Amino acid sequence: MAGEGEVLVTDNEGIVQAVIPVAEAGEGVETYAGLLCPGFVNCHCHLELSHLKGVLPEGAGLVDFLLGVIRRRGEGQGAVIRQAIADAEEEMLAGGIVAVAYMH
C-alpha cells in the first residue's frame, strides 16, 4: 500500500475493531477515496411531519410554511404517515445520520 498512515480494521458487520499503522496491516487492505468521519446526530427534526415533504411549497417564507404545517399536519392516514416516517429514517441513515434527538 502506497503512502503512510493508518488502517481502519472492521469486522464482517462493519464495526470498527481497531486503528493500526499501515505497516502492521498485512495483506488485503482495501483503499477507498473519500473521507472517514463519525456518524452524524440530527439534533432537530420532525419525523411526525414527514408526510408533508413535497406537499408544502418551498421558498414561501416562515409564516406561510408554519401556516401550511398547521393546516395540513392532520392530513394523511396512519399508514401513510408511518411509511413517510420510515422513508425519512432510511434517508437519514443513508446520509450518515446515526442518531436522532427526540422530545415528547
C-alpha positions in Angstrom: 0.0 0.0 0.0 1.5 3.3 -1.0 1.8 6.1 1.5 1.9 6.3 5.2 -1.0 6.4 7.7 -3.3 4.1 9.5 -5.7 1.4 8.6 -9.2 1.0 10.0 -9.9 -2.6 10.8 -13.6 -3.7 10.9 -15.4 -6.9 11.5 -17.8 -8.5 8.9 -20.6 -6.2 10.0 -18.5 -3.1 9.6 -18.0 -2.5 13.3 -14.6 -0.8 14.0 -12.3 -3.2 15.8 -9.0 -1.2 15.7 -7.0 1.5 14.0 -3.5 0.3 13.3 -0.4 1.6 11.4 -0.2 0.6 7.7 3.0 -1.3 8.4 1.1 -3.7 10.7 -1.9 -4.2 8.4 -0.6 -7.0 6.3 -2.3 -8.1 3.1 -5.8 -7.5 1.9 -6.0 -3.8 2.7 -8.7 -2.1 0.6 -8.3 1.6 -0.2 -11.2 4.0 -0.8 -11.1 7.6 -2.0 -13.0 9.9 0.3 -13.3 11.0 3.9 -13.9 9.0 7.0 -15.9 10.7 9.7 -18.1 9.6 12.6 -21.8 9.3 12.3 -23.9 12.5 12.5 -26.6 13.3 15.0 -29.7 15.1 13.8 -30.4 17.3 16.8 -33.7 18.7 15.4 -36.2 17.1 13.1 -39.9 16.5 13.0 -40.3 12.9 11.7 -44.1 13.2 12.5 -44.3 15.8 9.7 -42.5 13.6 7.1 -45.7 13.0 5.2 -45.7 16.8 4.3 -42.4 16.5 2.4 -43.0 17.9 -1.1 -46.6 19.0 -0.2 -45.8 22.5 1.1 -44.2 24.9 -1.4 -40.6 25.8 -0.8 -39.4 29.4 -0.5 -42.7 30.8 0.7 -41.2 32.1 3.9 -41.5 31.0 7.5 -45.0 32.3 8.2 -46.5 30.6 5.2 -44.6 27.5 6.0 -45.9 27.4 9.6 -49.5 28.1 8.5 -49.2 25.3 5.9 -48.0 22.9 8.6 -50.8 23.9 10.9 -53.4 23.4 8.2 -52.1 20.2 6.8 -50.4 18.3 9.6 -53.5 16.2 10.2 -53.8 15.1 6.6 -52.9 11.5 5.7 -53.8 8.2 7.3 -51.8 6.4 9.9 -50.2 4.0 7.4 -49.2 6.9 5.1 -47.7 8.8 8.0 -45.8 5.8 9.3 -44.4 5.0 5.9 -43.3 8.6 5.4 -41.5 8.4 8.8 -39.8 5.1 7.8 -38.7 6.6 4.5 -37.3 9.7 6.3 -35.4 7.5 8.7 -33.9 5.5 5.8 -32.9 8.7 4.1 -31.2 9.9 7.2 -29.3 6.6 7.6 -28.2 6.7 4.0 -26.9 10.3 4.7 -24.8 9.2 7.6 -27.1 10.2 10.5 -26.8 7.6 13.2 -29.0 9.1 16.0 -31.9 11.5 16.2 -32.9 13.7 19.2 -36.4 13.0 20.3 -38.6 15.1 22.6 -42.1 14.2 23.6 
